[in-house]
Amino acid sequence: MKIKNITEVVIAVKNNQEAVNFFEKVLGMKFDLEWSMPNEKMNVKSTQINNTQLQVVESTADNGVIAKFINSRGEGLHHIAFEVDNIEEWIVKLKEQGVQLVPNEPISYPKGKYIFIHPKSAFGVLIELIEYTS
């Protein structure tokens, strides 16, 4: 078992177009991917840098997870995602070590499965583990 790749770096912002404008103007990046996540009450804009997506996410509702994060911690790094093989083995290993997971079981989505390591277990950083199946 090992980490295969840093697959996402996600930044929570109040206005993702303002963030995109900054990254494009100052760093010359091109954000050419965007999508909405209605269940999570957020909009995402993304750029691919080698194997890693840099994503800026904004809330679409005052009670959305990103709005709550920004109200609590301010804008900034929301989470880092690592690609792994066999997420089920990772979950067993992490639970054996007393690592707090959010939620307790992986979430399936069209490209695979993911789970988060709670920031209390990871020095204040939310970490996502993703196993891609397609």
C-alpha positions as CSV (number, residue, x, y, z in Angstrom):
1,M,0.0,0.0,0.0
2,K,1.3,3.4,-1.0
3,I,0.2,6.8,-2.1
4,K,0.2,6.9,-5.9
5,N,-0.2,10.6,-6.6
6,I,-1.3,13.9,-5.2
7,T,-4.5,14.1,-7.2
8,E,-6.2,17.3,-5.9
9,V,-5.3,20.4,-4.0
10,V,-8.6,22.2,-3.1
11,I,-8.8,25.8,-2.0
12,A,-12.1,27.1,-0.4
13,V,-12.9,30.7,-1.5
14,K,-15.8,33.1,-1.3
15,N,-15.8,33.7,-5.0
16,N,-14.1,31.2,-7.3
17,Q,-14.0,33.5,-10.3
18,E,-12.0,36.1,-8.3
19,A,-9.6,33.3,-7.3
20,V,-9.4,32.0,-10.9
21,N,-8.6,35.5,-12.1
22,F,-5.7,35.8,-9.7
23,F,-4.2,32.4,-10.6
24,E,-4.6,33.0,-14.3
25,K,-3.2,36.6,-14.2
26,V,-0.4,36.2,-11.7
27,L,0.7,32.6,-12.3
28,G,-0.4,32.1,-15.9
29,M,-2.6,29.1,-15.2
30,K,-5.6,28.2,-17.3
31,F,-8.7,27.0,-15.4
32,D,-10.6,25.1,-18.1
33,L,-12.7,22.8,-16.1
34,E,-15.8,23.6,-14.0
35,W,-18.7,21.8,-12.5
36,S,-21.4,22.1,-9.8
37,M,-21.9,19.7,-6.9
38,P,-25.5,20.4,-5.9
39,N,-25.5,17.8,-3.1
40,E,-22.4,19.5,-1.5
41,K,-23.8,23.0,-2.3
42,M,-20.6,24.1,-4.2
43,N,-19.2,25.1,-7.5
44,V,-15.8,24.0,-8.6
45,K,-13.3,25.5,-11.1
46,S,-10.2,23.5,-11.8
47,T,-6.9,23.4,-13.7
48,Q,-4.8,20.3,-14.4
49,I,-1.0,20.5,-13.5
50,N,0.6,17.2,-14.5
51,N,-1.3,14.6,-12.5
52,T,-2.8,17.1,-10.0
53,Q,-5.9,19.2,-10.2
54,L,-5.8,22.6,-8.5
55,Q,-9.4,23.3,-7.6
56,V,-11.1,26.5,-6.2
57,V,-14.4,25.9,-4.6
58,E,-17.2,28.3,-3.6
59,S,-20.3,27.6,-1.7
60,T,-23.7,28.0,-3.3
61,A,-25.5,28.2,0.0
62,D,-24.9,29.8,3.4
63,N,-25.3,26.3,5.0
64,G,-23.0,24.5,2.5
65,V,-19.9,22.7,3.7
66,I,-17.6,25.3,2.0
67,A,-19.5,28.3,3.6
68,K,-19.2,26.6,7.0
69,F,-15.5,26.0,6.5
70,I,-14.9,29.7,5.5
71,N,-17.0,31.0,8.4
72,S,-14.9,28.8,10.8
73,R,-11.4,29.0,9.3
74,G,-11.4,31.6,6.6
75,E,-10.5,31.2,2.9
76,G,-7.6,28.9,2.2
77,L,-6.6,25.3,1.8
78,H,-9.6,23.0,2.2
79,H,-8.1,19.6,1.6
80,I,-5.4,17.6,-0.3
81,A,-6.4,14.4,-2.1
82,F,-4.2,11.4,-2.5
83,E,-4.8,8.6,-5.1
84,V,-4.5,5.1,-3.6
85,D,-5.1,1.6,-4.6
86,N,-7.4,-0.6,-2.6
87,I,-9.1,2.0,-0.5
88,E,-10.7,-0.8,1.6
89,E,-7.3,-1.9,2.8
90,W,-6.4,1.7,3.7
91,I,-9.6,2.1,5.7
92,V,-8.9,-1.1,7.7
93,K,-5.3,0.1,8.4
94,L,-6.3,3.6,9.4
95,K,-9.1,2.4,11.7
96,E,-6.6,0.0,13.4
97,Q,-4.4,3.0,14.0
98,G,-7.3,5.0,15.5
99,V,-7.5,7.5,12.7
100,Q,-10.8,9.3,12.5
101,L,-12.5,9.0,9.1
102,V,-15.3,11.1,7.6
103,P,-17.6,9.3,7.0
104,N,-16.9,5.9,8.4
105,E,-17.3,4.1,5.1
106,P,-16.1,5.2,1.6
107,I,-18.4,7.1,-0.7
108,S,-18.9,5.7,-4.2
109,Y,-19.1,8.0,-7.2
110,P,-18.9,7.4,-11.0
111,K,-15.0,7.5,-11.0
112,G,-14.4,5.4,-7.9
113,K,-14.5,5.7,-4.1
114,Y,-13.3,8.2,-1.6
115,I,-13.1,8.9,2.1
116,F,-11.6,11.7,4.2
117,I,-9.2,11.6,7.2
118,H,-10.5,14.1,9.7
119,P,-8.3,17.1,10.4
120,K,-8.1,16.2,14.1
121,S,-6.1,13.1,13.0
122,A,-3.9,14.9,10.4
123,F,-2.5,18.0,12.0
124,G,-5.4,20.2,11.0
125,V,-5.5,19.2,7.4
126,L,-8.5,17.4,5.8
127,I,-7.0,14.6,3.7
128,E,-9.0,12.8,1.0
129,L,-8.1,9.3,-0.2
130,I,-9.4,8.4,-3.6
131,E,-9.4,5.1,-5.5
132,Y,-10.2,5.5,-9.1
133,T,-12.0,2.6,-10.8
134,S,-12.5,4.2,-14.3
